[in-house]
Amino acid sequence: MARTFEDLVREAESAPVEGWDFSWLQGRATEQRPSWGYQRMMGERMAAATAALDIQTGGGEVLAGVSKLPNLVAATESWPPNVAKATRLLHPRGVVVVADEDEPPLPFADEAFDLVVSRHPVTVWWDEIARVLRPAGTYFSQQVGPSSVFELVEYFLGPQTEEVRRARHPDDARRNAEAAGLEVVDLRSESLRTEFLDIGAVIYFLRKVIWMVPGFTVEQYRDRLRELHGRLEADGPFVAHTTRFLIEARRPS
């Protein structure tokens, strides 16, 4: 028997959203993964590093999945529930988790790391990354690109300006990295298909990825959610497209 709109809403509103684990969406949403395999590539770089920093680690899930870590690894995170989760997950691996507000300066000395990584950072402070990298050190990151999942964003917020749609463009990342004195050695991007299968998946996603529809609450958007629920039941999955880019930048020797 199909669950009602109210059943799905209650379930999604009660689901915990700390960390960066999206397993709750299994069977309720699908997302293509970038072809390059960020965690595998990051793991290769971690295995060759001596001191590494993971910026905006979330709940530490990605870093915890690396098989071989350097002797010295630190991770930063700003959201208190994520700090607690990352600490529980990463401390047994010898990683120091630092509560940090994601504003400059980074709480580390100049030239402290030969590898800095970050998966899906909300902000990127390029001058700070360049400062904490040692000469010949590397910044390696997978980031959310422009207009990601904007089919869903614009369903709730309406058409966005071209300036908003273009934000987080990889060309801007290249320009900002070079302005900070880094050499971009790899830059690639992909558009990937995402499907939301029920309204609970939409609610959970917007509760977790809070910058998509700022200030999202079920009560504020109940009418649009109910309309989308009907559309999902009648027409099947809501299709959107995520954009991702991979950037690797190196500090000159």
Contacts in CASP RR format, 6 or more apart in sequence:
PFRMAT RR
TARGET T0000
AUTHOR 0000-0000-0000
METHOD contacts of the structure
MODEL  1
MARTFEDLVREAESAPVEGWDFSWLQGRATEQRPSWGYQRMMGERMAAAT
AALDIQTGGGEVLAGVSKLPNLVAATESWPPNVAKATRLLHPRGVVVVAD
EDEPPLPFADEAFDLVVSRHPVTVWWDEIARVLRPAGTYFSQQVGPSSVF
ELVEYFLGPQTEEVRRARHPDDARRNAEAAGLEVVDLRSESLRTEFLDIG
AVIYFLRKVIWMVPGFTVEQYRDRLRELHGRLEADGPFVAHTTRFLIEAR
RPS
2 233 0 8 1.000
3 11 0 8 1.000
3 198 0 8 1.000
5 199 0 8 1.000
5 225 0 8 1.000
5 226 0 8 1.000
5 229 0 8 1.000
5 230 0 8 1.000
8 198 0 8 1.000
8 199 0 8 1.000
8 200 0 8 1.000
8 203 0 8 1.000
8 229 0 8 1.000
9 199 0 8 1.000
9 200 0 8 1.000
9 203 0 8 1.000
9 218 0 8 1.000
9 225 0 8 1.000
11 200 0 8 1.000
12 199 0 8 1.000
12 200 0 8 1.000
12 201 0 8 1.000
12 202 0 8 1.000
12 203 0 8 1.000
12 204 0 8 1.000
12 207 0 8 1.000
13 203 0 8 1.000
13 207 0 8 1.000
13 218 0 8 1.000
15 24 0 8 1.000
15 204 0 8 1.000
15 207 0 8 1.000
17 204 0 8 1.000
17 207 0 8 1.000
17 208 0 8 1.000
18 59 0 8 1.000
18 79 0 8 1.000
18 81 0 8 1.000
18 82 0 8 1.000
18 84 0 8 1.000
18 85 0 8 1.000
19 58 0 8 1.000
19 59 0 8 1.000
19 60 0 8 1.000
19 61 0 8 1.000
19 81 0 8 1.000
19 82 0 8 1.000
19 85 0 8 1.000
19 86 0 8 1.000
20 58 0 8 1.000
20 59 0 8 1.000
20 60 0 8 1.000
20 61 0 8 1.000
20 62 0 8 1.000
20 82 0 8 1.000
20 119 0 8 1.000
20 120 0 8 1.000
21 59 0 8 1.000
21 61 0 8 1.000
22 208 0 8 1.000
24 204 0 8 1.000
25 201 0 8 1.000
25 204 0 8 1.000
25 205 0 8 1.000
27 197 0 8 1.000
28 196 0 8 1.000
28 197 0 8 1.000
28 198 0 8 1.000
28 200 0 8 1.000
28 201 0 8 1.000
28 204 0 8 1.000
29 194 0 8 1.000
29 195 0 8 1.000
29 196 0 8 1.000
29 197 0 8 1.000
29 201 0 8 1.000
29 205 0 8 1.000
30 193 0 8 1.000
30 194 0 8 1.000
30 195 0 8 1.000
30 197 0 8 1.000
30 237 0 8 1.000
31 192 0 8 1.000
31 193 0 8 1.000
31 194 0 8 1.000
31 195 0 8 1.000
31 242 0 8 1.000
32 192 0 8 1.000
32 193 0 8 1.000
32 194 0 8 1.000
32 242 0 8 1.000
33 192 0 8 1.000
34 142 0 8 1.000
34 190 0 8 1.000
34 192 0 8 1.000
34 244 0 8 1.000
34 246 0 8 1.000
35 190 0 8 1.000
36 188 0 8 1.000
36 246 0 8 1.000
38 62 0 8 1.000
38 119 0 8 1.000
38 142 0 8 1.000
38 246 0 8 1.000
39 62 0 8 1.000
39 65 0 8 1.000
39 66 0 8 1.000
41 140 0 8 1.000
41 246 0 8 1.000
42 62 0 8 1.000
42 66 0 8 1.000
42 117 0 8 1.000
42 119 0 8 1.000
42 140 0 8 1.000
43 66 0 8 1.000
43 67 0 8 1.000
43 68 0 8 1.000
45 115 0 8 1.000
45 117 0 8 1.000
45 138 0 8 1.000
45 140 0 8 1.000
46 52 0 8 1.000
46 66 0 8 1.000
46 68 0 8 1.000
46 69 0 8 1.000
46 70 0 8 1.000
46 73 0 8 1.000
46 115 0 8 1.000
46 117 0 8 1.000
47 67 0 8 1.000
47 68 0 8 1.000
49 70 0 8 1.000
49 113 0 8 1.000
49 114 0 8 1.000
49 115 0 8 1.000
50 70 0 8 1.000
50 71 0 8 1.000
50 72 0 8 1.000
50 114 0 8 1.000
51 70 0 8 1.000
51 71 0 8 1.000
51 72 0 8 1.000
51 73 0 8 1.000
51 112 0 8 1.000
51 113 0 8 1.000
51 114 0 8 1.000
51 115 0 8 1.000
51 134 0 8 1.000
52 69 0 8 1.000
52 70 0 8 1.000
52 72 0 8 1.000
52 73 0 8 1.000
52 74 0 8 1.000
52 113 0 8 1.000
52 114 0 8 1.000
52 115 0 8 1.000
52 116 0 8 1.000
52 117 0 8 1.000
53 73 0 8 1.000
53 74 0 8 1.000
53 75 0 8 1.000
53 76 0 8 1.000
53 106 0 8 1.000
53 108 0 8 1.000
53 112 0 8 1.000
53 113 0 8 1.000
53 115 0 8 1.000
53 116 0 8 1.000
53 117 0 8 1.000
53 132 0 8 1.000
54 60 0 8 1.000
54 62 0 8 1.000
54 63 0 8 1.000
54 73 0 8 1.000
54 74 0 8 1.000
54 75 0 8 1.000
54 76 0 8 1.000
54 95 0 8 1.000
54 116 0 8 1.000
54 117 0 8 1.000
54 118 0 8 1.000
55 75 0 8 1.000
55 76 0 8 1.000
55 106 0 8 1.000
55 116 0 8 1.000
55 117 0 8 1.000
55 118 0 8 1.000
55 121 0 8 1.000
55 129 0 8 1.000
56 76 0 8 1.000
56 77 0 8 1.000
56 78 0 8 1.000
56 102 0 8 1.000
56 118 0 8 1.000
56 119 0 8 1.000
56 120 0 8 1.000
56 121 0 8 1.000
56 122 0 8 1.000
57 63 0 8 1.000
57 75 0 8 1.000
57 76 0 8 1.000
57 77 0 8 1.000
57 82 0 8 1.000
57 86 0 8 1.000
57 90 0 8 1.000
57 97 0 8 1.000
58 77 0 8 1.000
58 79 0 8 1.000
58 82 0 8 1.000
58 85 0 8 1.000
58 86 0 8 1.000
59 77 0 8 1.000
59 82 0 8 1.000
59 85 0 8 1.000
59 86 0 8 1.000
59 89 0 8 1.000
60 75 0 8 1.000
60 77 0 8 1.000
60 82 0 8 1.000
60 85 0 8 1.000
60 86 0 8 1.000
60 89 0 8 1.000
60 90 0 8 1.000
61 89 0 8 1.000
62 119 0 8 1.000
63 69 0 8 1.000
63 73 0 8 1.000
63 75 0 8 1.000
63 90 0 8 1.000
63 93 0 8 1.000
63 95 0 8 1.000
63 117 0 8 1.000
64 89 0 8 1.000
64 90 0 8 1.000
64 93 0 8 1.000
69 93 0 8 1.000
69 94 0 8 1.000
69 95 0 8 1.000
70 115 0 8 1.000
73 93 0 8 1.000
73 94 0 8 1.000
73 95 0 8 1.000
73 96 0 8 1.000
74 95 0 8 1.000
74 96 0 8 1.000
74 97 0 8 1.000
74 98 0 8 1.000
74 108 0 8 1.000
74 113 0 8 1.000
75 86 0 8 1.000
75 90 0 8 1.000
75 95 0 8 1.000
75 96 0 8 1.000
75 97 0 8 1.000
75 98 0 8 1.000
76 97 0 8 1.000
76 98 0 8 1.000
76 99 0 8 1.000
76 100 0 8 1.000
76 102 0 8 1.000
76 106 0 8 1.000
76 107 0 8 1.000
77 83 0 8 1.000
77 86 0 8 1.000
77 97 0 8 1.000
77 98 0 8 1.000
77 99 0 8 1.000
77 100 0 8 1.000
78 99 0 8 1.000
78 100 0 8 1.000
78 101 0 8 1.000
78 102 0 8 1.000
80 99 0 8 1.000
83 97 0 8 1.000
83 99 0 8 1.000
86 97 0 8 1.000
87 97 0 8 1.000
90 97 0 8 1.000
91 97 0 8 1.000
98 107 0 8 1.000
100 106 0 8 1.000
100 107 0 8 1.000
102 122 0 8 1.000
102 123 0 8 1.000
103 125 0 8 1.000
104 125 0 8 1.000
104 127 0 8 1.000
104 128 0 8 1.000
105 128 0 8 1.000
105 131 0 8 1.000
106 125 0 8 1.000
106 128 0 8 1.000
106 129 0 8 1.000
106 131 0 8 1.000
106 132 0 8 1.000
108 132 0 8 1.000
109 132 0 8 1.000
110 131 0 8 1.000
110 132 0 8 1.000
111 131 0 8 1.000
111 132 0 8 1.000
111 133 0 8 1.000
111 134 0 8 1.000
111 135 0 8 1.000
112 132 0 8 1.000
112 134 0 8 1.000
113 132 0 8 1.000
113 133 0 8 1.000
113 134 0 8 1.000
113 137 0 8 1.000
114 133 0 8 1.000
114 134 0 8 1.000
114 136 0 8 1.000
114 137 0 8 1.000
114 138 0 8 1.000
115 137 0 8 1.000
115 138 0 8 1.000
115 140 0 8 1.000
116 129 0 8 1.000
116 132 0 8 1.000
116 133 0 8 1.000
116 137 0 8 1.000
116 138 0 8 1.000
116 139 0 8 1.000
116 140 0 8 1.000
117 139 0 8 1.000
117 140 0 8 1.000
117 141 0 8 1.000
118 124 0 8 1.000
118 139 0 8 1.000
118 141 0 8 1.000
118 143 0 8 1.000
119 141 0 8 1.000
119 142 0 8 1.000
120 142 0 8 1.000
120 143 0 8 1.000
120 144 0 8 1.000
121 141 0 8 1.000
121 143 0 8 1.000
122 211 0 8 1.000
124 141 0 8 1.000
124 143 0 8 1.000
124 173 0 8 1.000
124 176 0 8 1.000
126 176 0 8 1.000
126 177 0 8 1.000
126 179 0 8 1.000
126 180 0 8 1.000
126 182 0 8 1.000
127 180 0 8 1.000
129 139 0 8 1.000
129 180 0 8 1.000
129 182 0 8 1.000
129 249 0 8 1.000
130 180 0 8 1.000
130 181 0 8 1.000
130 182 0 8 1.000
130 251 0 8 1.000
133 139 0 8 1.000
133 182 0 8 1.000
133 251 0 8 1.000
134 251 0 8 1.000
135 251 0 8 1.000
135 252 0 8 1.000
135 253 0 8 1.000
136 250 0 8 1.000
136 251 0 8 1.000
136 252 0 8 1.000
136 253 0 8 1.000
137 250 0 8 1.000
137 251 0 8 1.000
138 248 0 8 1.000
138 249 0 8 1.000
138 250 0 8 1.000
138 251 0 8 1.000
139 177 0 8 1.000
139 182 0 8 1.000
139 247 0 8 1.000
139 248 0 8 1.000
139 249 0 8 1.000
139 250 0 8 1.000
140 247 0 8 1.000
140 248 0 8 1.000
141 246 0 8 1.000
141 247 0 8 1.000
141 248 0 8 1.000
142 244 0 8 1.000
142 245 0 8 1.000
142 246 0 8 1.000
143 168 0 8 1.000
143 170 0 8 1.000
143 173 0 8 1.000
143 244 0 8 1.000
143 245 0 8 1.000
143 246 0 8 1.000
143 247 0 8 1.000
144 168 0 8 1.000
144 242 0 8 1.000
144 243 0 8 1.000
144 244 0 8 1.000
145 168 0 8 1.000
145 169 0 8 1.000
145 170 0 8 1.000
145 189 0 8 1.000
145 243 0 8 1.000
145 244 0 8 1.000
145 245 0 8 1.000
146 165 0 8 1.000
146 166 0 8 1.000
146 167 0 8 1.000
146 168 0 8 1.000
146 169 0 8 1.000
146 243 0 8 1.000
147 165 0 8 1.000
147 166 0 8 1.000
147 241 0 8 1.000
147 243 0 8 1.000
148 168 0 8 1.000
148 241 0 8 1.000
148 242 0 8 1.000
148 243 0 8 1.000
148 244 0 8 1.000
149 194 0 8 1.000
149 212 0 8 1.000
149 240 0 8 1.000
149 241 0 8 1.000
149 242 0 8 1.000
150 160 0 8 1.000
150 165 0 8 1.000
150 240 0 8 1.000
150 241 0 8 1.000
151 238 0 8 1.000
151 239 0 8 1.000
151 240 0 8 1.000
151 241 0 8 1.000
152 196 0 8 1.000
152 202 0 8 1.000
152 205 0 8 1.000
152 206 0 8 1.000
152 212 0 8 1.000
152 238 0 8 1.000
152 240 0 8 1.000
153 160 0 8 1.000
153 212 0 8 1.000
153 213 0 8 1.000
154 160 0 8 1.000
155 224 0 8 1.000
155 228 0 8 1.000
155 238 0 8 1.000
156 206 0 8 1.000
156 213 0 8 1.000
156 216 0 8 1.000
156 221 0 8 1.000
156 224 0 8 1.000
157 213 0 8 1.000
170 187 0 8 1.000
170 189 0 8 1.000
170 245 0 8 1.000
170 247 0 8 1.000
173 187 0 8 1.000
173 245 0 8 1.000
173 247 0 8 1.000
174 184 0 8 1.000
174 187 0 8 1.000
174 247 0 8 1.000
177 184 0 8 1.000
177 247 0 8 1.000
177 249 0 8 1.000
178 184 0 8 1.000
181 251 0 8 1.000
181 252 0 8 1.000
182 249 0 8 1.000
182 250 0 8 1.000
182 251 0 8 1.000
183 249 0 8 1.000
183 250 0 8 1.000
183 251 0 8 1.000
183 252 0 8 1.000
184 247 0 8 1.000
184 248 0 8 1.000
184 249 0 8 1.000
185 248 0 8 1.000
185 249 0 8 1.000
185 250 0 8 1.000
186 246 0 8 1.000
186 247 0 8 1.000
186 248 0 8 1.000
187 245 0 8 1.000
187 246 0 8 1.000
187 247 0 8 1.000
187 248 0 8 1.000
188 245 0 8 1.000
188 246 0 8 1.000
189 243 0 8 1.000
189 244 0 8 1.000
189 245 0 8 1.000
189 246 0 8 1.000
190 243 0 8 1.000
190 244 0 8 1.000
190 245 0 8 1.000
191 241 0 8 1.000
191 242 0 8 1.000
191 243 0 8 1.000
192 241 0 8 1.000
192 242 0 8 1.000
192 243 0 8 1.000
192 244 0 8 1.000
193 239 0 8 1.000
193 241 0 8 1.000
194 239 0 8 1.000
194 240 0 8 1.000
194 241 0 8 1.000
194 242 0 8 1.000
195 237 0 8 1.000
195 238 0 8 1.000
195 239 0 8 1.000
195 240 0 8 1.000
196 202 0 8 1.000
196 205 0 8 1.000
196 232 0 8 1.000
196 237 0 8 1.000
196 238 0 8 1.000
196 240 0 8 1.000
197 232 0 8 1.000
197 236 0 8 1.000
197 237 0 8 1.000
198 229 0 8 1.000
198 232 0 8 1.000
199 225 0 8 1.000
199 228 0 8 1.000
199 229 0 8 1.000
199 232 0 8 1.000
202 225 0 8 1.000
202 228 0 8 1.000
202 238 0 8 1.000
203 218 0 8 1.000
203 225 0 8 1.000
205 212 0 8 1.000
206 212 0 8 1.000
206 213 0 8 1.000
206 216 0 8 1.000
207 216 0 8 1.000
210 216 0 8 1.000
213 221 0 8 1.000
218 225 0 8 1.000
228 238 0 8 1.000
231 238 0 8 1.000
232 238 0 8 1.000
END
